[in-house]
């Protein structure tokens, strides 16, 4: 499965690294693509992926990491 979210606060390689680091804690995520220019994150994951928990973890990184579901 694939989920795409928008995180307008993404602006640099460090942001990308932080999001990928948080995502690595979720075994059901098989691939993460962070678009610095598009401000979108594409997650490829298993059916049992807990999106709400992932959003919580990302938003704990700081105020600029507000997650908006796209698809």
Phi and psi restraints in degrees (value plus and minus 20) as a CYANA .aco file:
   2 UNK   PHI    -153.9  -113.9
   2 UNK   PSI     117.7   157.7
   3 UNK   PHI    -148.2  -108.2
   3 UNK   PSI     116.5   156.5
   4 UNK   PHI    -139.4   -99.4
   4 UNK   PSI     110.8   150.8
   5 UNK   PHI    -147.0  -107.0
   5 UNK   PSI     138.8   178.8
   6 UNK   PHI    -129.7   -89.7
   6 UNK   PSI     113.8   153.8
   7 UNK   PHI    -150.6  -110.6
   7 UNK   PSI      70.1   110.1
   8 UNK   PHI     -75.9   -35.9
   8 UNK   PSI     -44.6    -4.6
   9 UNK   PHI     -95.6   -55.6
   9 UNK   PSI     -27.8    12.2
  10 UNK   PHI     -86.1   -46.1
  10 UNK   PSI     108.0   148.0
  11 UNK   PHI    -165.6  -125.6
  11 UNK   PSI     -25.4    14.6
  12 UNK   PHI    -174.7  -134.7
  12 UNK   PSI     154.7   194.7
  13 UNK   PHI     -83.7   -43.7
  13 UNK   PSI     -49.9    -9.9
  14 UNK   PHI     -86.9   -46.9
  14 UNK   PSI     -58.6   -18.6
  15 UNK   PHI     -79.9   -39.9
  15 UNK   PSI     -66.9   -26.9
  16 UNK   PHI     -78.3   -38.3
  16 UNK   PSI     -66.1   -26.1
  17 UNK   PHI     -82.8   -42.8
  17 UNK   PSI     -61.4   -21.4
  18 UNK   PHI     -82.6   -42.6
  18 UNK   PSI     -63.9   -23.9
  19 UNK   PHI     -86.4   -46.4
  19 UNK   PSI     -60.9   -20.9
  20 UNK   PHI     -86.5   -46.5
  20 UNK   PSI     -55.6   -15.6
  21 UNK   PHI     -85.3   -45.3
  21 UNK   PSI     -66.5   -26.5
  22 UNK   PHI     -80.6   -40.6
  22 UNK   PSI     -63.1   -23.1
  23 UNK   PHI     -83.4   -43.4
  23 UNK   PSI     -50.4   -10.4
  24 UNK   PHI     -86.3   -46.3
  24 UNK   PSI     -36.7     3.3
  25 UNK   PHI    -100.1   -60.1
  25 UNK   PSI     -24.5    15.5
  26 UNK   PHI    -130.0   -90.0
  26 UNK   PSI      81.4   121.4
  27 UNK   PHI     -80.4   -40.4
  27 UNK   PSI     -42.3    -2.3
  28 UNK   PHI     -99.8   -59.8
  28 UNK   PSI     -28.6    11.4
  29 UNK   PHI    -106.2   -66.2
  29 UNK   PSI     103.8   143.8
  30 UNK   PHI    -120.5   -80.5
  30 UNK   PSI     -40.5    -0.5
  31 UNK   PHI    -179.9  -139.9
  31 UNK   PSI     123.4   163.4
  32 UNK   PHI    -150.7  -110.7
  32 UNK   PSI     108.4   148.4
  33 UNK   PHI    -142.8  -102.8
  33 UNK   PSI     103.2   143.2
  34 UNK   PHI    -130.1   -90.1
  34 UNK   PSI     100.6   140.6
  35 UNK   PHI    -116.1   -76.1
  35 UNK   PSI      85.3   125.3
  36 UNK   PHI     -83.7   -43.7
  36 UNK   PSI     -57.6   -17.6
  37 UNK   PHI     -98.3   -58.3
  37 UNK   PSI     -57.8   -17.8
  38 UNK   PHI    -104.7   -64.7
  38 UNK   PSI     -36.3     3.7
  39 UNK   PHI      43.0    83.0
  39 UNK   PSI       5.3    45.3
  40 UNK   PHI    -133.6   -93.6
  40 UNK   PSI     128.3   168.3
  41 UNK   PHI    -140.8  -100.8
  41 UNK   PSI     105.1   145.1
  42 UNK   PHI    -122.8   -82.8
  42 UNK   PSI     104.8   144.8
  43 UNK   PHI    -133.3   -93.3
  43 UNK   PSI     105.3   145.3
  44 UNK   PHI    -122.4   -82.4
  44 UNK   PSI     110.7   150.7
  45 UNK   PHI    -174.4  -134.4
  45 UNK   PSI     145.9   185.9
  46 UNK   PHI     -95.5   -55.5
  46 UNK   PSI     148.7   188.7
  47 UNK   PHI     -82.2   -42.2
  47 UNK   PSI     -47.6    -7.6
  48 UNK   PHI    -107.7   -67.7
  48 UNK   PSI      -8.2    31.8
  49 UNK   PHI     -83.7   -43.7
  49 UNK   PSI     112.9   152.9
  50 UNK   PHI    -119.1   -79.1
  50 UNK   PSI      69.6   109.6
  51 UNK   PHI     -80.4   -40.4
  51 UNK   PSI     -62.6   -22.6
  52 UNK   PHI     -82.9   -42.9
  52 UNK   PSI     -57.1   -17.1
  53 UNK   PHI     -88.2   -48.2
  53 UNK   PSI     -59.9   -19.9
  54 UNK   PHI     -82.6   -42.6
  54 UNK   PSI     -64.5   -24.5
  55 UNK   PHI     -79.4   -39.4
  55 UNK   PSI     -64.4   -24.4
  56 UNK   PHI     -76.2   -36.2
  56 UNK   PSI     -68.0   -28.0
  57 UNK   PHI     -84.2   -44.2
  57 UNK   PSI     -61.7   -21.7
  58 UNK   PHI     -85.4   -45.4
  58 UNK   PSI     -63.7   -23.7
  59 UNK   PHI     -88.9   -48.9
  59 UNK   PSI     -40.4    -0.4
  60 UNK   PHI     -90.7   -50.7
  60 UNK   PSI     -33.3     6.7
  61 UNK   PHI     -88.6   -48.6
  61 UNK   PSI     -43.1    -3.1
  62 UNK   PHI     132.5   172.5
  62 UNK   PSI     147.7   187.7
  63 UNK   PHI     -81.4   -41.4
  63 UNK   PSI     -46.9    -6.9
  64 UNK   PHI     -98.9   -58.9
  64 UNK   PSI     -29.4    10.6
  65 UNK   PHI    -118.5   -78.5
  65 UNK   PSI      43.0    83.0
  66 UNK   PHI    -109.3   -69.3
  66 UNK   PSI     103.5   143.5
  67 UNK   PHI    -115.1   -75.1
  67 UNK   PSI     108.9   148.9
  68 UNK   PHI    -139.0   -99.0
  68 UNK   PSI      95.2   135.2
  69 UNK   PHI     -80.4   -40.4
  69 UNK   PSI     118.7   158.7
  70 UNK   PHI    -131.9   -91.9
  70 UNK   PSI     -68.9   -28.9
